[in-house]
Amino acid sequence: MMDAPIRVTRRQFTLSLAFAAASTLLGACGPSAPSAQAPAAGEAGAPKPAAPTSAAPAATAAGPTSAQIPTPRGQTFIGDRPTLRIFDSFNPYVPNGEDTAGGIHQGAREYLFYANFEQGTIINHLGKGWSYNPSFTELTLDLAPNATWSDGQPFTSDDVVWVLSLLKENTQLNGSSVIQPWLDSASAADPHTVKIKLLGPNPRFHYIFIAGIYDSPVRIVPKHVWQNQDPNTFKFNPPVYTGPYVLDRVIPAQFMFVWKKNPNYWNKSVMDPQPQYMIWRQALPMDANAEEFQRGNIDAPGIDNFDYQHQQAIRSSYKNMIMIPFLDPCPRQLLFNCDASKPLTSKPEVRWALSSLLNREQIGKVIWQPPSPPADYWWAAWKANDRWVAPDIQKQYPFTYDPKKAGDLFNSVGATMGSSGLREFNGQPVTFDLLTPAPIGAREYQIGQSLIDEAKKIGVTINIRSLQGPPYTDAYLQGNWDLDSAWLCGVALDPGQYYQIFETQNYVSLGQRALGTGPNNVVRLKDPALDEVARKLDVTDPSGASSKPLFEQAMEAYFKALPVAPIIQTTYPISYNTTYWTGWPTADNLYNVPATWWAHFVFVMGSLKAASG
Amino acid sequence: MAIATPVAIVEDAAFDAEALLARRRHWWAHPVLLYYARRVGLYLVTLWGSITAAFLFFHLIPGNPIDALIVSLQLQGQYTNQGNSQELVAYYKEVFGLNGTLWDQYAHYMRQLLVDHQFGPALLNYPNDASLIILRALPWTMGLLGVSTLVGWLSGVLLGTLLGWLRHSALADVVTSIALFFSHIPYYFLALYLLFFLGYRLAVLPPNNAYDPIVEQRFSLEFAASVLTHATLPALSVIFIAICNWTLGTRMLVVAMLGEDYLQFAEAKGLPTRQIVTRYVLRNAWLPQLTALSISLGFVFNGQVLLEQLFRYPGLGYLLFQAQAVLDYDTLQGIVFITIFVVLTMLLVIDLILPLFDPRVKLVR
């Protein structure tokens, strides 16, 4: 019997099609391959990861509200960062080549020296000290003799010399700018001594090896791992550094870095962190983060995802919480466009007039939370910066809220009140364009609005523009603004670094991007008095006794010019959880900068003790 | 044997039968082939136009992403290369194809896309290609939103048909009112409630992550169970709102067709209700929804920014959010390209296979 011909009905065909589509879809919906930290092809020289410190850890107690980590909670530190996105690259020399704060510099990468701003000291770490010749053209660095990389190789002066040469030869690499203008040559006098010859006198060249704000400009990597790699594309995965932690694994789908203790850490006798594991992961939105914190699922939340209001909300009911203030290195400021083409903001009188309209007390109490004190200077009120304070000079230029003085100052330059109730200058109404990188309603935006309200009272119109990301940078660098409600960082280790920004040699005209050959003179100041003293400071040892009068001269010149008016200190509240770990910095014992995203956090890691005893 | 007059029904244009007969002597002039060719041609032109529009949209945003990145990293203290920033910016502008005029950049982008089959390096994760980070996020978004969309559609169409058929019952009124209420609530609002009640207060479902990190990420029952459990909360919020929306839409279609002659005829014939609903009502109601589903599935590839952020879900929506923050052209264009490609392709496929689903639609007659 012949088989009947096979007939496929439309329904059968449709069902088959639907089934095929569903299969394809579900197949594609399957999870991606496990994230590997193995070097990518072409990275044959990359070292093998360090051996596990112990047997595979027992899984943490599973459950919907557990910490959701792959390591035992009682042995693990958990920190949050607002964004983590680079999981397969640890190259510190290219933009976005590494996720710096995902644990790499809080536990793995170490620096020669650390500035402890809270204590006003310099901590010698991989470096044991530095010295200059009398003319400041030669720098000698002494290195720790017993330091080793995590793969067991010794950390020597060859590594430092190799990195300096790399950065001198490759101008596109991060860190090369601070090397290029100054480095003549570097050599290893012995395995633990580096001799650096400079192209000219520079008493601050060693700053590039100090972890100041956030970290240091130059990051030292192992020569034996890097020397045969292309520094532009090498992923340095897994990273090899000298710190107490090594990379255990990354879990991109969990936005998580897992670090484990290096059993052979060279500095164990001085600093031996108790947490066996250090996990940095991406934070949840604020409300969810607060819930996680109360369940002890986070030890150190990031400030961006656990703000003051949320901290205050749970503070009274949750006892395992330490809350301390952290002063941002950069006070909030009002930047003035000082370019000569700006008829009003190019005049110091107008800049002071606008500064006098800032009600700093009120801004610090009402707009900024937690309440923050007015800023008298252009640096954070850390103990380390106390030595730069000069009350006698500051008293002569007080930042007081004084609308009458502001009106008088406007009058003095000819910006007088017109018949319409608005001030006029050369027959035109006085108006300013105020730029801010803060979103509408954010704090810097509100500061701008308070200035607008005050200016209105004396007949001055200010229009505010809020731009973020590249559009802001474009306008900011090209000088397409009169005023900017933002901040200008600069004082890391001494105010001379800040004054350098305003040197005339860094000036670029309006319309050009202020990304020149030196620091960014975004305010386009040309002030001969400040310029002269700033350039003297450039070649003066900031720690020397003779520098004090120069610093005071510079301060006075700055007050007179006022290219940037400090408004308030910028206080951020930082919370720690004591459920699993104690030994955190506290208000009474601020032994270190408490910022969890700074390189200095390695010392906090080293001070933690298990809460259970 | 009579020769049927071929007609492309999509446009229903008048045509010359003789000319058509003459053209049929050539196989390539067969009207079905011509229709396919015209439809595919239109698809390609639309694809090119959309990609070009997306390119222009992103590149006309003021500002240079390399400048912005360097400055933002400097402001965070992460990047210290101030002195030779001009050289550095020039180097990376070259790498990212941002040198020259807009036309030069466009040519560079199209060459990258068509010749190298790459989206270009991701500014978010240099030097990786954008396709790498997109592909890393894509399965999570497809798994969560693709399945949620399908489940929501299927349930919504079935429920909507039932509600339409039973439009006079009190229960149908109640359910319709509930659907109406929830259809106006944003999914992320519901997600927040679900998160806090089911995730934290009752603690019956994991409140974040795509799976339990204790479980190894590989094909296993344990891993699949973990993924499903973790996807439940985010998926619930999407599915529930989707069901409400599809239900209302389908109910509207069903109610409109209840007076049709063929239904009265079916009832008059004494066909069972189940048969009438499934073979007469549902079959007519689901067709317009099918086209809408194809478009919805295309937009799955955009991800859900808020949802993925709320649940720390590693999908495309979150990647899109990160990429726009730094104006990462290659990643942004990559995600948009995938969305455009999928939406247009789904529409094309639906156009081409619709006759299989709808007997009223024919390519030729």
Interface residues (C-beta under 8 A of the other chain):
Chain A: R10 F13 T14 L17 L25 L26 A28 C29 G30 P31 S32 A33 P34 S35 A59 T60 A62 G63 P64 T65 Q68 I69 P70 T83 R85 I86 D88 S89 V94 P95 N96 G97 T100 T171 Q172 L173 N174 G175 S176 S177 V178 Q180 P181 I213 Y214 D215 P217 N232 T233 I251 P252 A253 Q254 F255 M256 Q282 L284 P285 D287 A288 E291 P329 G469 P470 P471 Y472 T473 D474 A475 Y476 L477 C489 R513 L515 G516 T517 G518 P519 N520
Chain B: I61 P62 G63 N64 P65 I66 D67 A68 L69 I70 V71 S72 L73 Q74 L75 Q76 G77 Q78 Y79 T80 N81 Q82 G83 N84 S85 Q86 E87 L88 V89 Y91 Y92 L123 L124 N125 Y126 P127 N128 I133 L135 R136 L138 P139 W140 M142 G143 G146 V147 L150 L192 L195 F196 G199 Y200 A203 V204 L205 P206 P207 N208 N209 A210 Y211 D212 P213 I214 E216 Q217 R218 F219 F223 V227 Q309 L310 R312 P314 Q322 A325 V326 L327 I353 L356 F357 P359
